[in-house]
Amino acid sequence: MISEKIVVIDDDPRIVKSIRLAFPEYEFMDFSNGEDALDYLRKPNNINVVLLDFMMPKMDGISVLSRIKKHMNNIGVILMTGYGSKDIILDALRNHADDFIEKPIQMPELKDKLRFLIKERLYAQNIRNDKHDRMGRIKRFIERNCSNVNLDYIANELCLSPRYVSRFFNRHNDVSYRGFRLQMKMNRAKKLLAETCLDVCEIAIELGYQNPESFMRIFKRMTKMTPTQYRKKNGSKRVRKSCQSG
């Protein structure tokens, strides 16, 4: 779901890393124990979904689940467990878990569960009817996924037509959807030029350009500099030295 922020509560950093890598379209906040996560969730936030491990130190997943559902029942919870006994599942359901998934996690299965639960929560809160919020979510999503996002994907996430999304974006911004996406690509290019030693061809590929010449032409048109000139002017001394020595 576009720009959705998800809380992951798991004391295994490998699981957290795997989830982050599998779903770059989401934003994540992760906690290694339930107490810290609950402290965060009690504060004002825009969290709709929590991924919650069953086995954790200090406070087990069922205890965390019961507190979330008692005090923050607008948040959906997916319980993750490597101990998939009937007793645990029944206990989770009694405490109003919205779903559960067994470890080792099958990421396509988790993706389907996340998408369903998030859309359900957003619909319940009428977030889709808030133009300002919807636009912000679209922009944040494009910013994080500028190299591969497309209008069809965004429209599908919002349950709207691509034409409507394009008109909606153009109507509420000074720049068109295509123009905004291009700005985000060039911002990403500037960051890569200033902070890494990737060559121009590698950066072009990273940004989704099949032809490096197209990238260089667009970059020069928008910045009045070639990528190499930009790196020389804006790259840190360490980056410039590293690029030259490489």
Secondary structure by P-SEA (a helix, b strand, c coil): ccbbbbbbbcccaaaaaaaaaacccbbbbbbccaaaaaaaaaccccccccccccccccccaaaaaaaaaaccccbbbbbbbccccaaaaaaaaaacccccccccccaaaaaaaaaaaaaaaaaaacccccaaaaaaaaaaaaaaccccccaaaaaaaacccaaaaaaaaaaaccccaaaaaaaaaaaaaaaaaacccccaaaaaaaaccccaaaaaaaaaaaccccaaaaaaccccaaaaaaaaac
